[in-house]
Amino acid sequence: MQNWQIKASLFLNYFVFAILLNSVGTVILQVQNNYGVTESAASVLEAFKDLSIAAVSFLLSSHITRIGYKNAMLIALGLVTVACFTMPMLNGFWATKLLFAAVGSSFALIKMSVYSTIGLVTRDEKEHISLMNFIESFFMVGILTGYFIFSAFVDDANPQSTAWLRVYYLLGGISLAAFLLLLTAKLDESASKSQENISLVQDFGKMFQLMVVPLVLVFILCAFFYVLVEQSIMSWLPTYNSKVLNLPTALSIEMASILAGATALGRFLAGIVMKKHKWDVVLVGCLILAALLVLTAIPLAKGVGERTVTGWGDAPLAAFVFPLIGLFLAPIYPAINSLILSSLPKHKHGLMSGLIIIFSALGGTTGSIITGNIFQHFDGQTAFYFSLVPIGILLVGLLFFKKLQGKPQA
């Protein structure tokens, strides 16, 4: 298979960061247990992760082609490997903030490079959107794996134990393996270079010029609200399982893996289905089904907190049903990302990838903080009902996106 090693590297890179980035929900629960922080205080971990992603993307997206996609990914993997190996020696809420800042900064480089590299190793729009969905589905496989890895290091008998921090030795080893695989892979980046001879300042300004393109503006809206709803659910599902459904800590983390599994399956199937069907019909249908599932699943949580649960076999139905929302939300993000990138020349993919990451990060932070505050001041069920608002906005945004698609772009 052509470009097999670089494609394998893209998959492994995404796998590593899927575990690290989306461990924020698990860590939010653990810092409440270990350090006694409140829900609203714990929610800032999402900000340390996402604002680092946004800041690095903003500063470097216009220069990513100058750095080189492969070089940027190697820098990111090297930084996160060091962060993981040093994490178990630290012990405090402040240390988790620093970890997510490092992971977020590194992921900005990884995501810009991965998204841009996809355009270099695919031949047409259909192959682009298919590979994008498969890579994003593998990202969800990483999230799914991460829940089980972290839960294996959690001690239910001693909730205050910090032995779970040893998980970062394992994650550091995986990151090191990803670094070595990429180091030996070959990537031709010549097509990503602009033929224009412009200064760094002019190059940076092109990102702002891109933002005023109508299709890009609508895309930014869609990306922001998609990640807002996804992260508001994903980051708070372990806490929801623990505090609303009364599941043990390790089980709360494990059962959050249903969301990741459903999302992975949804993106894998989307990689097949969207080769044959119109993207707008598929995505609008998925959003409607997601909203219906919220209205059906949340009422199932009423009263279940009074039960004693010891394992998957006696877990309430609500713990299984609500995470299936991932199946319906799954195709949206990779599909709109692929569509916007496919509409632009390859030398602008780095700039567009930066905008994708910046506004996705801002959406993730906003969703997590809003959900954490609703969780603290109202309850978990109200917090998850909130997801209907961004789902509705996203539905309208997709309709405008479809209307603008196909018109001349910058």
MARMITI-915710 format. One line per 2 residues: their letters; for each residue x, y, z of N, C-alpha, C. Coordinates in steps of 0.02 Angstrom, whole numbers, plus 50000, padded with zeros to 5 digits. Layout:
N
a	X/Y/Z/X/Y/Z/X/Y/Z | ...
END
This chain:
410
mq	50042/49940/50000/50000/50000/50000/50044/50062/50000 | 50027/50110/49956/50066/50171/49950/50062/50212/50015
nw	50120/50239/50036/50125/50280/50096/50103/50243/50160 | 50112/50177/50161/50085/50139/50218/50118/50158/50284
qi	50183/50172/50284/50217/50186/50347/50196/50253/50377 | 50189/50304/50334/50168/50369/50359/50095/50366/50381
ka	50054/50328/50346/49984/50320/50367/49980/50284/50434 | 50021/50232/50442/50022/50196/50506/50044/50243/50562
sl	50092/50287/50547/50116/50334/50596/50061/50383/50617 | 50021/50406/50568/49966/50451/50583/49916/50418/50630
fl	49901/50355/50617/49855/50318/50660/49882/50312/50732 | 49946/50293/50738/49975/50284/50805/49981/50350/50842
ny	49999/50404/50806/50003/50470/50838/49935/50489/50868 | 49883/50479/50829/49816/50496/50852/49795/50451/50910
fv	49816/50389/50909/49800/50341/50962/49829/50365/51029 | 49892/50385/51028/49926/50408/51089/49891/50469/51118
fa	49877/50518/51075/49848/50579/51100/49774/50571/51118 | 49741/50523/51087/49672/50508/51107/49668/50488/51180
il	49715/50445/51201/49716/50423/51270/49731/50481/51317 | 49782/50519/51301/49804/50574/51345/49753/50630/51349
ln	49729/50653/51292/49682/50709/51291/49617/50693/51326 | 49591/50635/51311/49524/50618/51337/49526/50583/51403
sv	49585/50579/51433/49589/50558/51503/49567/50615/51549 | 49553/50673/51521/49533/50730/51562/49470/50715/51603
gt	49423/50676/51574/49363/50658/51612/49380/50615/51672 | 49426/50567/51662/49448/50524/51716/49486/50565/51769
vi	49530/50608/51746/49570/50648/51792/49527/50698/51830 | 49475/50725/51798/49428/50768/51833/49397/50732/51892
lq	49378/50669/51882/49350/50629/51936/49402/50615/51990 | 49463/50598/51969/49516/50580/52016/49539/50639/52059
vq	49544/50698/52029/49566/50755/52070/49514/50775/52121 | 49451/50761/52106/49399/50773/52156/49408/50724/52215
nn	49427/50662/52199/49439/50612/52251/49504/50624/52288 | 49557/50640/52252/49624/50645/52282/49637/50711/52316
yg	49614/50766/52286/49633/50832/52310/49575/50873/52336 | 49514/50846/52334/49456/50879/52363/49433/50941/52327
vt	49447/50947/52262/49426/51006/52225/49352/50999/52204 | 49319/51055/52192/49249/51054/52173/49242/51040/52098
es	49179/51028/52076/49167/51015/52006/49188/51074/51962 | 49170/51134/51983/49187/51193/51942/49262/51204/51940
aa	49297/51190/51996/49370/51197/51997/49403/51145/51952 | 49377/51084/51955/49405/51029/51915/49395/51042/51840
sv	49342/51079/51822/49327/51091/51752/49381/51132/51717 | 49424/51166/51755/49476/51207/51722/49529/51164/51689
le	49532/51100/51705/49580/51056/51671/49568/51055/51596 | 49505/51059/51577/49488/51062/51506/49517/51125/51475
af	49516/51180/51513/49542/51243/51488/49618/51240/51479 | 49653/51209/51527/49726/51202/51520/49743/51163/51457
kd	49704/51112/51443/49714/51072/51383/49696/51111/51320 | 49635/51136/51318/49609/51165/51257/49638/51234/51241
ls	49649/51275/51292/49678/51341/51279/49751/51335/51257 | 49785/51283/51280/49853/51271/51255/49851/51251/51182
ia	49802/51209/51165/49793/51190/51095/49780/51251/51052 | 49733/51293/51076/49714/51353/51038/49773/51401/51030
av	49810/51412/51084/49865/51460/51082/49920/51438/51034 | 49940/51375/51039/49993/51350/50995/49970/51350/50922
sf	49907/51331/50912/49881/51331/50844/49879/51401/50815 | 49859/51450/50855/49856/51519/50833/49925/51545/50814
ll	49975/51528/50855/50042/51554/50845/50080/51519/50788 | 50065/51454/50778/50106/51415/50732/50071/51391/50669
ss	50006/51398/50664/49971/51369/50607/49994/51400/50541 | 50011/51465/50541/50033/51497/50480/50105/51479/50463
hi	50140/51448/50510/50211/51431/50499/50223/51355/50495 | 50169/51315/50500/50178/51243/50506/50213/51213/50445
tr	50200/51241/50386/50234/51214/50326/50308/51230/50327 | 50327/51285/50359/50398/51302/50365/50433/51255/50414
ig	50399/51238/50468/50427/51190/50516/50432/51121/50484 | 50381/51103/50446/50377/51036/50417/50330/50993/50458
yk	50284/50958/50424/50235/50918/50460/50268/50863/50502 | 50317/50829/50472/50350/50774/50508/50389/50801/50567
na	50426/50856/50557/50464/50885/50612/50419/50907/50669 | 50362/50937/50652/50315/50960/50704/50289/50901/50745
ml	50273/50846/50711/50248/50787/50747/50302/50756/50791 | 50364/50756/50768/50419/50730/50809/50430/50772/50872
ia	50426/50838/50864/50433/50883/50922/50378/50869/50973 | 50316/50861/50948/50259/50850/50993/50266/50784/51030
lg	50285/50731/50995/50292/50665/51026/50349/50665/51076 | 50403/50700/51061/50459/50704/51108/50439/50740/51172
lv	50403/50796/51166/50381/50834/51224/50334/50794/51269 | 50286/50760/51238/50237/50723/51278/50267/50661/51309
tv	50318/50632/51277/50353/50575/51307/50387/50595/51372 | 50421/50652/51370/50454/50677/51430/50402/50694/51484
ac	50347/50725/51465/50294/50744/51513/50265/50683/51548 | 50254/50629/51510/50225/50569/51539/50273/50535/51588
ft	50337/50530/51570/50385/50497/51613/50398/50535/51678 | 50387/50601/51678/50399/50641/51738/50336/50648/51781
mp	50277/50635/51753/50215/50646/51789/50209/50607/51854 | 50228/50543/51857/50221/50506/51921/50263/50534/51978
ml	50314/50573/51963/50355/50602/52016/50323/50664/52046 | 50271/50689/52014/50235/50748/52038/50171/50727/52072
ng	50146/50767/52118/50085/50748/52154/50049/50811/52177 | 49996/50829/52139/49957/50888/52157/49913/50909/52100
fw	49862/50947/52116/49816/50971/52065/49853/51014/52014 | 49902/51052/52037/49942/51095/51992/49978/51053/51940
at	50001/50994/51959/50038/50951/51913/49994/50927/51856 | 49930/50913/51870/49885/50891/51817/49872/50948/51768
kl	49871/51010/51794/49862/51068/51750/49921/51074/51702 | 49982/51066/51728/50041/51070/51686/50043/51013/51634
lf	50022/50954/51655/50021/50897/51608/49975/50911/51549 | 49915/50934/51563/49867/50947/51509/49888/51006/51466
aa	49924/51054/51495/49951/51108/51455/50003/51082/51406 | 50046/51036/51429/50097/51006/51385/50065/50962/51332
vg	50016/50922/51352/49982/50878/51304/49944/50919/51252 | 49910/50972/51275/49873/51015/51229/49918/51049/51179
ss	49974/51076/51203/50021/51109/51158/50048/51060/51106 | 50063/51000/51127/50089/50949/51081/50036/50927/51031
fa	49974/50920/51055/49922/50897/51010/49907/50948/50955 | 49916/51012/50970/49906/51063/50919/49952/51049/50860
li	50014/51033/50873/50062/51017/50820/50042/50953/50784 | 50021/50903/50823/50002/50839/50794/49942/50846/50748
km	49890/50880/50771/49828/50884/50733/49837/50925/50670 | 49872/50982/50675/49884/51021/50614/49922/50980/50563
sv	49971/50942/50586/50013/50903/50541/49976/50843/50512 | 49937/50808/50554/49899/50750/50531/49848/50771/50479
ys	49809/50823/50494/49757/50846/50448/49788/50868/50381 | 49844/50902/50385/49876/50925/50324/49908/50868/50285
ti	49935/50819/50321/49967/50762/50288/49917/50718/50251 | 49856/50714/50277/49804/50675/50243/49796/50698/50171
gl	49799/50764/50160/49793/50790/50092/49851/50771/50048 | 49909/50755/50078/49968/50736/50039/49968/50662/50019
vt	49932/50621/50057/49935/50549/50045/49869/50521/50017 | 49822/50565/49999/49760/50543/49967/49753/50575/49898
rd	49713/50544/49854/49709/50565/49784/49648/50607/49767 | 49592/50600/49804/49532/50637/49787/49490/50648/49850
ek	49432/50684/49841/49390/50702/49898/49362/50641/49934 | 49341/50590/49896/49312/50530/49927/49364/50493/49969
eh	49425/50486/49942/49478/50453/49980/49497/50495/50041 | 49496/50561/50033/49512/50606/50088/49463/50598/50146
is	49398/50602/50130/49347/50598/50183/49346/50528/50214 | 49362/50476/50175/49364/50408/50201/49422/50400/50250
lm	49482/50422/50230/49540/50416/50275/49531/50458/50337 | 49501/50518/50329/49488/50561/50386/49443/50525/50437
nf	49390/50493/50412/49345/50457/50458/49379/50397/50491 | 49421/50361/50453/49455/50304/50482/49505/50325/50536
ie	49541/50380/50523/49588/50405/50573/49552/50430/50635 | 49496/50465/50624/49457/50490/50681/49425/50432/50719
sf	49407/50378/50684/49379/50320/50718/49433/50286/50761 | 49494/50286/50736/49549/50257/50775/49564/50300/50835
fm	49553/50366/50828/49559/50411/50885/49511/50388/50941 | 49451/50369/50921/49402/50346/50971/49421/50278/51000
vg	49455/50237/50960/49481/50173/50987/49532/50188/51041 | 49572/50240/51030/49620/50261/51081/49585/50284/51145
il	49532/50322/51138/49494/50344/51196/49465/50284/51233 | 49436/50238/51195/49407/50177/51223/49460/50138/51263
tg	49518/50129/51233/49572/50093/51267/49594/50130/51330 | 49596/50196/51325/49619/50236/51382/49576/50227/51444
yf	49511/50222/51436/49468/50212/51494/49487/50149/51532 | 49500/50094/51497/49517/50032/51529/49587/50033/51559
if	49633/50068/51524/49701/50074/51551/49700/50113/51617 | 49665/50169/51619/49663/50209/51679/49626/50173/51735
sa	49570/50141/51719/49532/50107/51771/49571/50050/51803 | 49618/50020/51765/49659/49966/51792/49707/49991/51847
fv	49722/50056/51847/49768/50084/51896/49731/50118/51954 | 49665/50119/51952/49625/50151/52005/49610/50101/52060
dd	49618/50122/52122/49606/50080/52180/49540/50101/52213 | 49486/50062/52200/49420/50078/52228/49420/50074/52304
an	49463/50030/52331/49464/50022/52404/49496/50082/52439 | 49534/50121/52401/49568/50179/52429/49563/50237/52380
pq	49506/50272/52378/49495/50325/52329/49547/50381/52331 | 49580/50390/52389/49630/50443/52395/49699/50422/52370
st	49707/50360/52350/49772/50336/52326/49791/50369/52261 | 49856/50387/52255/49881/50417/52193/49921/50365/52151
aw	49910/50301/52165/49945/50249/52128/49926/50250/52054 | 49869/50279/52037/49847/50282/51967/49895/50324/51923
lr	49936/50365/51955/49983/50406/51917/50036/50364/51881 | 50045/50301/51903/50093/50258/51870/50073/50240/51798
vy	50010/50253/51780/49987/50241/51712/50028/50281/51662 | 50058/50336/51684/50094/50380/51638/50161/50350/51616
yl	50188/50301/51653/50246/50265/51629/50229/50225/51566 | 50171/50193/51567/50148/50154/51510/50135/50200/51450
lg	50102/50256/51463/50086/50303/51409/50148/50335/51380 | 50198/50346/51422/50262/50372/51397/50296/50323/51351
gi	50290/50258/51366/50319/50206/51323/50285/50204/51255 | 50219/50210/51254/50182/50209/51191/50201/50270/51149
sl	50207/50328/51181/50226/50389/51146/50296/50383/51116 | 50341/50352/51153/50409/50341/51128/50408/50296/51066
aa	50366/50244/51067/50360/50200/51008/50334/50238/50948 | 50286/50283/50959/50259/50323/50904/50313/50369/50876
fl	50354/50396/50919/50410/50439/50897/50457/50401/50851 | 50475/50341/50871/50523/50301/50832/50494/50280/50765
ll	50429/50263/50763/50397/50244/50700/50396/50302/50651 | 50379/50361/50676/50377/50420/50633/50447/50439/50609
lt	50496/50431/50653/50565/50450/50636/50590/50413/50574 | 50567/50350/50566/50590/50309/50510/50545/50312/50449
ak	50489/50350/50454/50442/50355/50398/50464/50410/50350 | 50447/50402/50286/50463/50452/50235/50399/50490/50214
ld	50405/50556/50208/50348/50597/50189/50370/50652/50141 | 50340/50653/50082/50354/50705/50032/50307/50763/50045
es	50334/50820/50068/50294/50878/50087/50298/50933/50034 | 50324/50918/49977/50334/50971/49926/50268/51003/49904
as	50214/50964/49900/50150/50991/49877/50119/51040/49927 | 50143/51040/49989/50115/51084/50040/50146/51154/50039
ks	50200/51161/50000/50235/51225/49999/50202/51273/49951 | 50188/51333/49974/50160/51385/49931/50213/51409/49883
qe	50192/51426/49822/50239/51452/49772/50253/51526/49783 | 50214/51557/49827/50224/51628/49840/50284/51640/49885
ni	50323/51691/49870/50380/51709/49911/50359/51766/49958 | 50334/51747/50016/50306/51797/50062/50340/51793/50130
sl	50336/51846/50168/50367/51848/50234/50325/51811/50285 | 50354/51800/50344/50318/51766/50398/50257/51807/50420
vq	50264/51874/50421/50208/51916/50441/50150/51911/50392 | 50166/51911/50327/50115/51903/50276/50083/51834/50280
df	50125/51783/50293/50100/51715/50300/50051/51710/50358 | 50067/51742/50414/50025/51742/50473/49959/51776/50459
gk	49962/51831/50421/49901/51869/50404/49853/51831/50360 | 49878/51782/50324/49834/51743/50279/49783/51702/50318
mf	49799/51684/50380/49751/51648/50421/49690/51691/50435 | 49700/51756/50446/49644/51801/50459/49604/51813/50395
ql	49638/51815/50339/49604/51822/50275/49559/51762/50262 | 49582/51704/50281/49544/51643/50271/49480/51643/50313
mv	49484/51674/50372/49427/51673/50418/49367/51712/50392 | 49377/51758/50345/49321/51798/50321/49285/51765/50262
vp	49310/51709/50238/49275/51672/50185/49210/51644/50215 | 49152/51657/50184/49087/51635/50213/49084/51561/50232
lv	49107/51517/50188/49105/51446/50203/49148/51430/50264 | 49205/51463/50270/49249/51451/50328/49217/51476/50392
lv	49183/51534/50389/49149/51560/50448/49095/51512/50473 | 49056/51485/50427/49003/51438/50447/49034/51374/50473
fi	49089/51352/50441/49123/51293/50466/49147/51303/50538 | 49177/51361/50552/49201/51376/50619/49145/51370/50670
lc	49086/51396/50653/49027/51390/50696/49011/51316/50709 | 49011/51277/50656/48994/51206/50662/49046/51169/50705
af	49110/51182/50692/49163/51148/50730/49160/51166/50804 | 49148/51230/50818/49145/51253/50888/49089/51218/50926
fy	49029/51216/50897/48972/51188/50934/48973/51111/50934 | 49004/51081/50883/49011/51008/50886/49055/50988/50945
vl	49114/51019/50950/49160/51000/51003/49132/51020/51071 | 49094/51075/51073/49062/51095/51135/49018/51040/51162
ve	48976/51011/51120/48931/50959/51144/48969/50894/51156 | 49017/50877/51113/49054/50815/51123/49093/50815/51188
qs	49131/50870/51201/49172/50872/51261/49131/50882/51324 | 49075/50916/51320/49033/50924/51379/49008/50856/51403
im	48997/50810/51357/48975/50743/51375/49035/50699/51394 | 49086/50699/51352/49143/50653/51362/49181/50668/51426
sw	49192/50732/51441/49232/50750/51499/49195/50738/51565 | 49128/50740/51562/49090/50734/51624/49053/50668/51631
lp	49059/50623/51583/49025/50559/51589/49049/50517/51647 | 49116/50512/51661/49137/50474/51721/49107/50502/51785
ty	49105/50569/51791/49076/50600/51851/49001/50588/51854 | 48967/50591/51796/48896/50576/51792/48882/50505/51816
ns	48922/50457/51791/48914/50387/51811/48924/50378/51886 | 48973/50414/51914/48989/50406/51984/48939/50440/52030
kv	48921/50503/52015/48881/50543/52061/48806/50540/52048 | 48786/50526/51986/48715/50521/51971/48691/50449/51971
ln	48730/50405/51940/48711/50334/51935/48739/50292/51992 | 48781/50323/52035/48808/50290/52095/48850/50228/52078
lp	48890/50233/52026/48935/50177/52009/49001/50186/52046 | 49037/50131/52061/49104/50136/52090/49150/50175/52042
ta	49204/50204/52069/49248/50246/52029/49276/50211/51968 | 49306/50153/51977/49336/50116/51921/49284/50098/51869
ls	49225/50077/51892/49171/50059/51846/49145/50121/51809 | 49142/50178/51844/49120/50240/51812/49165/50257/51753
ie	49230/50247/51762/49278/50261/51709/49271/50210/51652 | 49265/50145/51671/49259/50092/51621/49196/50101/51578
ma	49140/50117/51610/49077/50121/51572/49073/50184/51529 | 49116/50233/51543/49120/50290/51498/49149/50269/51431
si	49182/50211/51430/49211/50185/51368/49157/50168/51316 | 49095/50159/51338/49040/50145/51291/49033/50204/51242
la	49040/50265/51268/49036/50324/51225/49091/50323/51172 | 49152/50307/51194/49208/50304/51146/49198/50248/51096
ga	49174/50191/51120/49162/50134/51074/49108/50150/51023 | 49055/50182/51046/49000/50201/51001/49024/50252/50949
ta	49065/50299/50971/49091/50349/50925/49139/50319/50874 | 49181/50273/50898/49227/50239/50852/49188/50201/50799
lg	49137/50164/50820/49096/50126/50773/49060/50173/50724 | 49034/50229/50750/49000/50277/50708/49045/50306/50654
rf	49107/50320/50672/49154/50349/50623/49178/50296/50573 | 49186/50235/50597/49205/50182/50551/49150/50170/50499
la	49088/50166/50523/49032/50156/50477/49024/50216/50430 | 49037/50276/50456/49031/50336/50415/49081/50335/50358
gi	49141/50306/50371/49191/50301/50319/49167/50259/50260 | 49120/50215/50273/49091/50172/50221/49029/50204/50191
vm	48983/50225/50235/48918/50252/50213/48925/50316/50172 | 48971/50359/50192/48976/50424/50159/49011/50422/50091
kk	49034/50362/50072/49059/50353/50004/49000/50346/49956 | 48941/50327/49983/48884/50311/49940/48825/50359/49947
hk	48822/50396/50003/48764/50439/50016/48785/50511/50026 | 48739/50558/50014/48753/50629/50022/48768/50645/50095
wd	48820/50683/50105/48843/50697/50173/48791/50736/50214 | 48754/50783/50182/48707/50823/50220/48648/50782/50246
vv	48625/50734/50207/48570/50691/50228/48592/50649/50288 | 48652/50621/50284/48678/50579/50338/48687/50619/50402
lv	48718/50678/50398/48734/50716/50458/48673/50746/50491 | 48626/50772/50451/48564/50800/50480/48524/50745/50515
gc	48521/50686/50483/48487/50630/50513/48519/50609/50579 | 48585/50610/50581/48621/50592/50642/48606/50640/50700
li	48604/50705/50685/48590/50755/50737/48519/50747/50765 | 48472/50733/50722/48402/50724/50745/48398/50663/50791
la	48432/50609/50771/48432/50548/50813/48468/50560/50879 | 48522/50600/50878/48558/50616/50940/48513/50654/50989
al	48475/50702/50964/48430/50741/51007/48375/50696/51036 | 48349/50651/50996/48297/50604/51020/48325/50558/51074
lv	48388/50538/51066/48418/50494/51116/48427/50529/51183 | 48446/50594/51181/48452/50632/51243/48386/50634/51280
lt	48333/50648/51243/48266/50653/51273/48241/50586/51299 | 48267/50532/51271/48246/50465/51293/48289/50439/51350
ai	48355/50451/51347/48401/50419/51393/48406/50453/51462 | 48405/50519/51464/48415/50554/51528/48362/50536/51579
pl	48296/50532/51560/48246/50513/51610/48258/50444/51641 | 48295/50401/51608/48310/50334/51635/48353/50337/51698
ak	48387/50395/51708/48432/50402/51765/48396/50418/51830 | 48333/50436/51826/48295/50455/51886/48288/50396/51934
gv	48310/50407/51996/48301/50356/52048/48353/50301/52049 | 48396/50296/51999/48442/50239/51998/48499/50248/52048
ge	48511/50310/52072/48565/50322/52119/48555/50287/52185 | 48495/50261/52199/48482/50227/52262/48505/50154/52262
rt	48522/50128/52202/48543/50059/52196/48617/50052/52210 | 48637/49993/52235/48708/49977/52245/48732/49937/52185
vt	48782/49963/52153/48808/49931/52092/48879/49908/52104 | 48895/49847/52083/48962/49820/52093/48998/49804/52028
gw	48961/49798/51973/48994/49781/51909/48948/49794/51850 | 48973/49777/51790/48935/49789/51729/48868/49754/51730
gd	48865/49695/51760/48804/49654/51759/48745/49685/51794 | 48757/49725/51847/48700/49755/51883/48698/49831/51875
ap	48734/49857/51825/48732/49929/51810/48664/49947/51781 | 48639/50007/51795/48573/50027/51770/48573/50037/51695
la	48514/50031/51665/48506/50038/51592/48532/50106/51568 | 48524/50157/51609/48545/50225/51590/48619/50228/51574
af	48660/50187/51609/48732/50188/51599/48751/50160/51530 | 48707/50121/51501/48720/50091/51435/48690/50132/51378
vf	48632/50163/51391/48595/50195/51337/48622/50264/51318 | 48632/50308/51367/48652/50377/51351/48718/50380/51311
pl	48770/50341/51328/48833/50345/51289/48825/50327/51215 | 48770/50296/51196/48760/50279/51126/48751/50341/51082
ig	48745/50399/51114/48741/50461/51076/48803/50470/51032 | 48858/50440/51053/48920/50443/51014/48912/50414/50944
lf	48869/50364/50937/48858/50333/50872/48830/50383/50822 | 48788/50429/50846/48755/50478/50801/48796/50542/50792
la	48833/50562/50844/48874/50621/50837/48938/50608/50798 | 48959/50545/50797/49024/50525/50770/49042/50551/50701
pi	48998/50545/50650/49019/50562/50582/49028/50637/50569 | 49001/50679/50613/48996/50750/50597/49063/50785/50592
yp	49104/50778/50644/49167/50815/50647/49216/50797/50591 | 49232/50733/50581/49278/50718/50526/49250/50736/50457
ai	49185/50731/50449/49155/50746/50384/49161/50820/50367 | 49144/50864/50414/49148/50936/50399/49220/50959/50393
ns	49265/50928/50432/49336/50944/50425/49361/50926/50356 | 49343/50866/50333/49365/50843/50267/49337/50888/50212
li	49273/50906/50218/49241/50948/50168/49273/51016/50161 | 49289/51047/50218/49319/51114/50215/49390/51110/50188
ls	49428/51059/50207/49496/51052/50182/49497/51037/50107 | 49450/50994/50086/49446/50976/50015/49428/51035/49971
sl	49396/51086/50000/49374/51144/49961/49430/51195/49951 | 49487/51185/49985/49542/51233/49982/49604/51202/49950
pk	49648/51243/49920/49710/51217/49892/49754/51188/49948 | 49797/51139/49929/49836/51103/49979/49883/51147/50019
hk	49908/51201/49989/49955/51243/50027/49919/51284/50081 | 49852/51284/50081/49814/51318/50134/49788/51270/50187
hg	49803/51206/50180/49779/51157/50228/49808/51168/50298 | 49871/51190/50301/49901/51204/50366/49865/51260/50402
lm	49850/51314/50366/49813/51370/50395/49744/51349/50418 | 49709/51311/50375/49641/51290/50392/49642/51241/50450
sg	49691/51198/50452/49697/51151/50508/49706/51189/50573 | 49744/51244/50570/49753/51285/50630/49687/51315/50654
li	49646/51340/50607/49581/51367/50626/49536/51313/50655 | 49537/51253/50625/49498/51197/50650/49516/51184/50723
ii	49580/51181/50737/49603/51164/50804/49586/51220/50854 | 49597/51283/50834/49584/51339/50879/49511/51340/50902
fs	49465/51336/50854/49395/51343/50873/49366/51279/50902 | 49396/51222/50885/49377/51159/50918/49397/51162/50992
al	49458/51187/51004/49482/51192/51072/49439/51240/51114 | 49422/51297/51085/49379/51345/51120/49311/51315/51135
gg	49285/51276/51088/49220/51243/51099/49225/51192/51154 | 49280/51153/51156/49288/51103/51208/49292/51134/51278
tt	49331/51187/51284/49337/51222/51348/49270/51251/51371 | 49236/51283/51325/49171/51314/51341/49121/51261/51364
gs	49118/51205/51327/49071/51152/51345/49085/51122/51413 | 49149/51108/51428/49166/51077/51491/49153/51123/51551
ii	49171/51187/51544/49160/51234/51599/49086/51246/51612 | 49047/51254/51558/48974/51263/51567/48944/51202/51600
tg	48963/51142/51576/48935/51081/51604/48955/51071/51677 | 49018/51086/51693/49042/51080/51762/49004/51125/51809
ni	48990/51187/51787/48953/51233/51830/48880/51214/51837 | 48849/51190/51783/48780/51166/51788/48777/51105/51834
fq	48827/51062/51827/48831/51001/51869/48834/51020/51942 | 48875/51070/51959/48884/51089/52029/48823/51126/52057
hf	48794/51171/52018/48741/51214/52044/48671/51187/52033 | 48663/51139/51988/48598/51107/51977/48606/51032/51988
dg	48612/50993/51935/48625/50922/51941/48650/50895/51875 | 48672/50831/51876/48701/50800/51817/48652/50792/51760
qt	48589/50778/51775/48539/50769/51723/48527/50835/51685 | 48521/50890/51723/48513/50955/51691/48574/50972/51648
af	48633/50955/51673/48695/50969/51636/48695/50935/51568 | 48670/50873/51565/48670/50836/51502/48611/50855/51457
yf	48557/50879/51486/48503/50906/51445/48527/50968/51406 | 48576/51002/51434/48605/51062/51402/48631/51046/51331
sl	48650/50983/51319/48677/50964/51253/48628/50976/51196 | 48564/50980/51211/48514/50993/51159/48522/51062/51127
vp	48548/51109/51165/48557/51177/51138/48610/51178/51082 | 48672/51155/51094/48721/51155/51040/48702/51109/50982
ig	48666/51054/50997/48644/51009/50943/48598/51047/50895 | 48552/51087/50923/48507/51126/50881/48543/51179/50840
il	48591/51213/50871/48630/51263/50835/48671/51230/50779 | 48699/51172/50794/48739/51136/50745/48698/51115/50685
lv	48637/51095/50697/48592/51074/50643/48580/51132/50594 | 48567/51191/50621/48558/51250/50579/48622/51267/50542
gl	48679/51262/50576/48743/51276/50545/48759/51231/50486 | 48742/51167/50492/48755/51120/50437/48714/51137/50375
lf	48653/51161/50386/48610/51180/50329/48640/51240/50292 | 48668/51288/50329/48701/51344/50297/48765/51323/50262
fk	48801/51276/50293/48863/51249/50264/48848/51218/50196 | 48795/51179/50192/48776/51146/50130/48758/51198/50076
kl	48724/51251/50097/48704/51303/50050/48764/51338/50020 | 48816/51349/50060/48876/51384/50037/48925/51340/50000
qg	48921/51274/50012/48969/51228/49981/48962/51231/49905 | 49018/51230/49871/49017/51230/49799/49025/51299/49768
kp	49015/51351/49810/49027/51419/49787/49102/51433/49788 | 49126/51478/49746/49199/51492/49743/49226/51512/49811
qa	49283/51481/49830/49314/51495/49895/49382/51528/49884 | 49409/51555/49940/49474/51588/49936/49529/51538/49923
END
